[in-house]
Structures are given as structure tokens and as C-alpha cells.
Amino acid sequence: EKFKVGQVWKYANRNSEDSSTLTILKIEKYDKGDTIIHIRVDAVKIYSPKSATGYNNFIGHLPFSEKAISKSVIKLVGQNDNLPDFSEGYNQWKEAWDSGKGGYWTVDLKEAIDGVDKAMQPKK
């Protein structure tokens, strides 16, 4: 298996986010053959109306297909055995997933981060 919980990977990032990395938080295999990799992304700039600066520098939880992560990562840069608590985001996702309303990202990580950033922006 290429991916393991706690791995920190460099990925094909957005412009000006060269130091950004993803950390693998959890890996789940489902009956239908889906392997979902839950990640945290650090060193990004994401619009956040709740933040004092207007931006967050991380995304605490994103579910991805294994294939999308494989396409996105460039090189393994570390191992984090002291994972941050991601239970709130994961539990919200899991509840939606179990009720048939939750999904996971299948595009590359850079596109997904753009999508999250755009979704957080105020509607004009």
C-alpha cells in the first residue's frame, strides 16, 4: 500500500502555496470498492469569514478517492504520528455518507482547494 495514516506529502499545489502539504488522517475501504483517504491540508490560503484575518491557513478535513490523491502527490516528505483532531469534520462527513448524501473528491487536490475557497467566498 502506497498510502498510510500519518504520511505527509508534497502535492501539485496552487500558485504561491509552494510549502503546502497534505497529511493522511484516515483511510477507509468500502464494500463497493471505494477507498477514501481523509486528509488535512496545511499552508494554504482559504477564505474564512469566521477568521480574524479573513483567511484560514489549513483545511482540517477533506475526503478524497485514492486515485485523486495518487494523481496529486509528488513526494513523501514526512510522517506525523501526532495527528490533529479532525473528528468534527469527519463525523459531519460520515453522517452524510451513511445517509447517502455525502461524497468525496475525485479531482486533483489543487482543483478541490480552489473549489473549497470559492465555496467559502461571499456570494455576490
Summary of the structure (lengths in Angstrom):
residues: 124
radius of gyration: 14.2
end to end distance: 44.7
largest distance: 44.7
contacts: 330
relative contact order: 0.23
helix: 25%
strand: 37%
